[in-house]
Structure formats: structure tokens, C-alpha cells
């Protein structure tokens, strides 16, 4: 899937054991690096945790 700046997304799952984000949390896409499959997100909670799409992180359109 392709993401563009400003897209709203919701977290399905993250492999990061240290984040306070939980499924259903929403955020706004800041940037998507397709070559690395990294989704840079400004989460509504204030977190800026990036999603590693090829490493098991999952999001959906919000």
C-alpha cells in the first residue's frame, strides 16, 4: 500500500514492546519511505513512533 502525507491511519499492531500506543490509536502520516517500508507518523497521543511495515507493524486507514 502507498501512504501520502496527511493520510489518517489507525494502529492495528506494532512490534515495539516499549510504546504506549495501542490498537485503534490514530495518527497522521508525515512521510512514507517506500524503499525502506517505513511510515513516519504523528500520532494523536503525541508519539512520533514510525511504523516498520515489513517488520510486522500494521495500520489501516482511519
C-alpha positions as CSV (number, residue, x, y, z in Angstrom):
1,X,0.0,0.0,0.0
2,X,1.1,3.6,-0.6
3,X,0.6,6.3,2.0
4,X,0.9,10.0,1.4
5,X,1.4,13.0,3.7
6,X,-1.8,13.9,5.6
7,X,-3.4,10.4,5.4
8,X,-5.2,9.5,8.6
9,X,-4.3,6.0,9.9
10,X,-5.1,3.8,12.9
11,X,-2.9,1.3,14.5
12,X,-3.7,-2.4,14.2
13,X,-0.5,-3.8,15.7
14,X,3.1,-2.8,16.5
15,X,6.1,-5.0,17.3
16,X,7.6,-2.2,19.5
17,X,7.4,-3.5,23.1
18,X,8.2,-0.1,24.6
19,X,5.4,2.1,23.1
20,X,2.3,3.2,24.9
21,X,0.4,3.1,21.6
22,X,-2.4,0.6,21.5
23,X,-4.6,-0.8,18.7
24,X,-7.1,1.8,17.5
25,X,-4.9,4.8,18.2
26,X,-4.9,7.2,15.3
27,X,-2.4,9.5,13.7
28,X,-1.5,11.4,10.6
29,X,1.1,10.3,8.1
30,X,4.1,12.6,7.9
31,X,6.0,10.7,5.3
32,X,6.3,7.2,3.7
33,X,9.7,5.8,2.6
34,X,8.6,3.1,0.2
35,X,12.2,1.9,-0.4
36,X,12.5,1.0,3.3
37,X,8.8,0.5,4.1
38,X,8.9,3.0,6.9
39,X,5.8,5.0,7.7
40,X,6.5,8.2,9.7
41,X,3.5,9.1,11.8
42,X,2.5,12.0,14.1
43,X,0.2,10.1,16.5
44,X,-2.7,12.0,18.1
45,X,-1.2,11.0,21.5
46,X,1.9,13.0,20.8
47,X,4.1,9.9,19.9
48,X,6.2,10.0,16.7
49,X,6.8,6.3,16.6
50,X,7.4,5.2,13.0
51,X,5.8,2.0,11.6
52,X,8.1,-0.6,10.1
53,X,5.7,-2.1,7.7
54,X,7.9,-5.0,6.6
55,X,8.8,-5.9,10.2
56,X,5.3,-6.7,11.4
57,X,3.8,-3.3,12.2
58,X,0.2,-2.9,10.8
59,X,-2.0,0.1,10.3
60,X,-5.3,0.8,8.5
61,X,-7.0,3.8,7.1
62,X,-8.8,5.7,9.8
